[in-house]
């Protein structure tokens, strides 16, 4: 009865398509954090540190930063884990010109922030959004360094489950004969 409802050939075909889709999704998302790393070191590392990610030499020394900005800029190693990627994206995209602001700009997400709009030099909205997405992807990878390993392992688990289910269907079909 089961073999009439679900043809195992179609089932295997659908599982293979799902594995290909999962693999394609993983391969497309690998390049973005690397671009985000380049953008981070271009726009953010002048002030912010990644102390817990192994980059001890980046950022402004704390005493100088406190003298320049009024307080030490936060370490961004765990900001993606603490605040979340949606908050980060809103924060980096939320700057607007403000003549009363400390650096000529302010932020919708975090009012009176002691940070200039470092992405103001990017005039194209599409390019700025891509840079923000890349930086957020990099900060997520910095906060969770084993994320890529989990993705790769997940692909193998899905493949194993697909082969296991296919083997189970074949076993059930052969046991009825």
Residue pairs with C-beta under 8 A, 6 or more apart in sequence:
2 172
2 173
3 172
3 173
3 176
6 169
8 166
8 169
8 170
8 173
11 165
11 166
11 169
12 166
15 162
15 165
15 166
16 162
18 158
18 162
19 155
19 158
19 159
19 162
22 154
22 155
22 158
23 155
26 151
26 152
26 155
29 137
30 148
32 133
32 134
32 137
32 138
33 134
33 137
33 138
33 140
33 141
34 138
35 134
35 138
36 133
36 134
36 135
36 136
36 137
36 138
36 139
36 141
37 138
39 131
39 134
39 135
39 138
40 50
40 135
40 138
40 139
41 58
43 118
43 119
43 131
43 135
44 76
44 118
44 135
45 55
45 58
45 59
46 59
46 60
47 59
47 60
47 65
47 69
47 73
47 115
48 58
48 59
48 73
48 74
48 75
48 76
49 55
49 56
49 58
49 59
49 73
49 75
49 76
49 77
50 58
50 59
50 75
50 76
50 77
50 142
51 75
51 77
52 75
52 77
52 78
53 77
53 142
53 145
59 65
59 73
59 75
60 68
60 73
62 72
65 71
65 72
65 73
66 72
69 114
69 115
70 102
70 114
71 114
73 114
73 115
76 139
76 142
77 142
77 143
78 143
79 88
79 139
79 143
80 88
80 136
80 139
80 140
80 142
80 143
80 144
81 143
81 144
83 91
85 136
85 139
85 140
87 109
88 135
88 136
88 139
89 132
89 133
89 136
90 108
90 109
91 107
91 109
91 110
92 119
92 132
92 135
92 136
93 128
93 129
93 132
94 107
94 108
94 109
94 110
95 105
95 106
95 107
95 108
95 117
95 119
95 120
96 105
96 106
96 107
96 108
97 104
97 105
98 104
98 105
98 106
100 106
101 112
102 112
102 114
103 114
103 115
103 116
103 117
104 116
104 117
105 116
105 117
105 120
106 112
106 113
107 113
107 115
119 128
119 131
119 132
122 128
122 131
140 147
141 147
141 148
